[in-house]
Structure formats: C-alpha cells, structure tokens
Amino acid sequence: MKKFALICGASGAIGSAICSELALQGWSLYMHYCKTPINELASKLANDYPEQEFIPVHADFTEMEAATHLASQLFSLQAIVFANGQAYYGLLEDTSYKQINTLWQVHMQTPMTILQQIASKLRANEVSYVLFIGSIWGSAGAAGEVVYSAVKGAQHSFIKAYAQEVAYNGIRVNAIAPGFIDTVMNDHIEYEDRQRIIEDIPLQRLGKVEDVANMCAFYLSGKADYVTGQIIHLNGGWYI
C-alpha cells in the first residue's frame, strides 16, 4: 500500500527539498501551498516516481477555516510535516497586534487545529509521524525576532506535550530546529553579517535545505521510531 505524507509549506525552499527527499524514499505526498503554486514540482515528482501520487492541496493558514479546508482534501495519511511559516523582523514595540496574531495563527493555532482534525487518520496506522520544522530561535531567542522566537518556542513546548498525549496511539512527534539555512528568507542579511555568522558556527558553513530534508527523511524512515518528544538542533554546533 502507498504511504502518504502531508507536507505543509511544500512550495518553500525547505518544503520543496523535503518533498524531493521523501519522494525518493517512497512516500506519496499531499503537497500544501498557499500563494505559490506547486504544480511544477508535483508534475516533476510524478514523472520521476510514476508509482507514487503527488497531490497539490491549498490552504491559507491565516484563515480561520484553513484546517477544515485542508483536512477535507486528505484521505489516507501516515505523516505530517509542518514546514510552513513566515518570518518577521522588527522590535516588539513596533510589532502590530495583527502581525502578532498572524504569526501565532500560522505557526501554532492552525497546525494544532489541523492535528485535531486529522488525528484519526494518523491513528489508523500502527506507526505515524508528526514533525515540525522549528527554529534555533525557539530555543535560544533572538533580539529583533521576539515574536517569531516566541511562536517557535511555543511549537517546541507543544511537541513535548503532544508527544506524550499521543504516544499510546503510535504517533511520534518531534521537531527539527534549524539554525541558519541558506534560503531566500535569509537574503536580507548582508554579506559581512553572513561571514560573521559563519565564523561563529563550529562547522564553518551555513546549513543547506538538503540538511533539513535528510534529517526529516530519517525521522520518517522507521529507523528512529523510539524517538518522540524531541527537538533536534540542526545548526552546525552554533547552538548546543
């Protein structure tokens, strides 16, 4: 039987890399997108892996009905990866209530509601997986990204609690907390600042989207099934 995973944020750099790696590992995918269409990647994967299915699904995580809309598009499901999100840079005192609410909704409220609605699908499997792409700032915190750090910290706490709640149902719940991953989202950082960050990273390089995708594939491979409730720091030793 085909095994299906839902990748939230499949149109992003990390999400796309995760889709490619999981497809290589034999997963059929629901590929979630919001604004950026995912059809091209879905078609490519369908051509490369004709025995698997790659289904684009749409939902706007800022909308109250996003979870219901997304859940209605899913059938069999063994894994869900929350690789979606949005960053925000600015001082706390300059951050609007609307922006705070949006970050909370995108990173926490909608994912929690989705899990409420698809839990029965995950329980139908002997083993299933919930994986969040968290952040180094959810553990270390960052000035100028206080609200983002707060919602990522909430994700990390949620994972530890939810893992205990659903362990008896065979659901493994973990998070990967990347450090500086070289994506478009970090293009605002000047070259000199990037070099200083690289100097601070013990492994002396920025992370790649493939680093995240490979770790994700490992957690969904069946080779890490005794691991749950963990935040795995993927940052080259930048934060330990």
C-alpha positions in Angstrom: 0.0 0.0 0.0 1.1 3.6 -0.6 2.2 5.6 2.3 1.0 9.3 2.3 2.6 12.3 4.0 1.3 15.8 4.1 4.0 18.5 3.6 2.8 21.9 4.8 4.7 24.6 3.0 5.8 22.4 0.1 6.3 25.4 -2.1 9.0 26.9 0.1 12.7 26.1 -0.2 12.8 23.7 2.7 9.4 22.2 2.0 10.4 21.5 -1.7 13.6 19.8 -0.6 11.6 17.7 1.9 9.2 16.7 -0.8 12.0 15.6 -3.1 13.8 13.6 -0.4 10.6 11.9 0.8 9.6 11.0 -2.7 13.0 9.4 -3.2 12.2 7.3 0.0 8.9 6.1 -1.5 6.4 8.4 0.0 3.3 9.6 -1.8 2.7 13.3 -0.9 0.0 15.8 -0.3 1.9 19.0 -1.2 0.4 22.0 0.6 0.8 25.5 -0.8 -0.7 28.9 -0.1 0.3 31.6 -2.6 3.0 29.9 -4.7 1.6 27.1 -6.9 3.2 23.7 -6.5 2.1 22.1 -9.8 5.5 22.1 -11.5 7.2 20.2 -8.6 4.3 17.9 -8.3 4.5 17.1 -12.0 8.2 16.5 -11.9 7.9 14.1 -9.0 5.0 12.3 -10.6 7.2 11.8 -13.7 10.2 10.6 -11.7 8.1 8.3 -9.4 5.1 7.1 -11.5 4.0 4.5 -8.9 3.5 7.2 -6.3 1.0 10.0 -6.0 1.7 13.8 -5.6 -1.3 15.8 -4.9 -1.3 19.6 -4.5 -3.6 20.9 -1.7 -4.3 24.5 -0.9 -4.9 26.3 2.4 -4.2 29.8 3.8 -3.1 29.2 7.4 -4.1 32.8 8.3 -7.7 32.0 7.7 -9.9 30.5 10.4 -11.3 27.7 8.2 -7.8 26.7 6.9 -7.7 23.5 9.0 -11.1 22.3 7.9 -10.4 23.2 4.3 -7.1 21.3 4.3 -8.4 18.2 6.2 -11.2 17.8 3.7 -8.6 17.3 0.9 -6.9 14.4 2.7 -7.6 10.7 2.8 -5.1 8.1 3.9 -2.3 9.8 6.0 0.7 8.4 7.9 2.8 11.5 8.4 2.5 15.3 8.5 5.4 17.7 8.3 4.9 21.4 9.2 7.5 23.1 7.1 5.4 26.2 6.5 5.6 29.5 8.3 6.6 33.1 7.9 9.4 35.2 9.5 9.0 38.6 11.0 11.9 41.1 11.7 11.2 44.1 14.0 11.3 45.3 17.5 8.5 44.1 19.8 7.3 47.7 20.3 7.0 48.2 16.6 5.0 44.9 16.0 1.3 45.3 15.4 -1.3 43.2 17.1 -2.4 41.9 13.7 1.2 40.7 13.0 1.5 39.0 16.4 -1.8 37.3 15.8 -0.9 36.2 12.3 2.4 34.6 13.5 0.6 32.8 16.2 -2.1 31.5 13.9 0.3 30.4 11.1 2.8 28.7 13.4 0.6 27.3 16.2 -3.2 27.8 16.0 -3.8 26.4 12.6 -1.3 23.5 13.0 -3.0 22.5 16.3 -6.4 22.6 14.7 -5.2 20.6 11.7 -3.9 17.9 14.1 -7.3 17.8 15.9 -9.0 17.1 12.6 -6.6 14.5 11.1 -5.6 12.6 14.3 -7.9 9.8 13.4 -6.2 9.3 10.1 -2.8 9.1 11.9 -4.2 6.7 14.4 -5.2 4.3 11.7 -1.5 3.4 11.2 0.5 1.2 13.6 3.2 3.9 13.5 2.7 7.5 12.3 4.6 10.8 12.4 4.2 14.5 13.2 7.2 16.6 12.5 7.6 20.3 12.9 10.4 22.4 11.4 11.1 24.6 14.4 13.9 27.1 14.8 17.1 27.8 16.7 15.3 30.9 17.9 12.6 28.8 19.5 15.3 27.7 22.0 17.9 30.5 22.0 15.7 33.5 21.3 16.7 36.4 19.1 16.5 40.2 19.5 14.6 41.7 16.6 12.7 38.5 16.2 11.0 38.3 19.6 7.5 37.3 18.3 8.9 34.8 15.9 11.1 33.3 18.7 8.0 33.2 20.9 5.9 31.2 18.5 8.7 28.9 17.6 9.3 28.3 21.4 5.6 27.5 21.6 6.0 24.9 18.9 8.8 23.3 20.8 6.7 23.1 24.0 3.7 21.8 22.1 5.8 19.0 20.7 6.9 17.8 24.1 3.4 17.8 25.4 1.6 16.4 22.4 4.2 13.6 22.1 3.2 12.3 25.5 -0.5 12.6 24.7 -0.5 10.5 21.5 2.3 8.1 22.2 -0.2 5.3 23.1 -1.6 5.8 19.6 1.7 5.1 18.0 2.2 8.7 16.9 5.8 10.0 17.1 6.0 13.8 17.5 9.3 15.6 17.0 10.8 18.8 15.7 13.9 19.8 13.7 15.2 23.2 14.8 17.4 24.5 12.1 20.0 27.2 12.6 20.9 29.5 9.6 19.7 27.8 6.5 20.8 29.4 3.2 17.4 30.3 1.7 15.7 33.3 0.2 14.2 34.0 3.6 17.7 35.0 4.8 18.6 37.1 1.8 18.1 40.3 3.9 21.3 39.5 5.8 24.3 41.4 4.4 27.4 39.6 3.2 29.5 40.9 6.1 27.0 39.7 8.7 26.8 36.3 7.0 30.5 35.9 7.2 30.4 36.8 10.9 27.8 34.1 11.5 29.8 31.5 9.6 32.8 32.3 11.8 30.6 31.7 14.9 29.4 28.3 13.6 31.8 25.5 14.6 31.3 23.6 11.3 32.1 26.8 9.5 29.3 26.8 7.0 25.6 27.7 6.6 23.1 25.0 6.5 21.5 23.7 3.3 17.9 22.8 2.7 19.1 19.3 2.0 20.4 19.0 5.5 16.9 19.6 6.8 15.3 17.3 4.2 17.8 14.5 5.0 17.0 14.7 8.8 13.3 14.8 8.1 13.5 11.7 5.9 15.4 9.9 8.7 12.7 10.6 11.2 10.1 9.3 8.9 12.1 6.3 7.7 11.2 3.9 10.6 14.8 4.0 11.8 14.0 6.5 14.6 10.8 5.1 15.9 12.0 5.1 19.6 12.4 8.8 19.4 9.5 11.1 20.3 9.0 14.5 22.0 12.5 15.7 20.9 13.8 19.0 19.5 16.7 18.1 17.2 19.1 21.1 16.8 20.4 21.2 13.2 22.8 24.1 13.2 26.4 23.1 12.8 27.1 23.5 16.5 26.0 27.2 16.5 23.7 26.5 19.5 24.1 23.4 21.7 
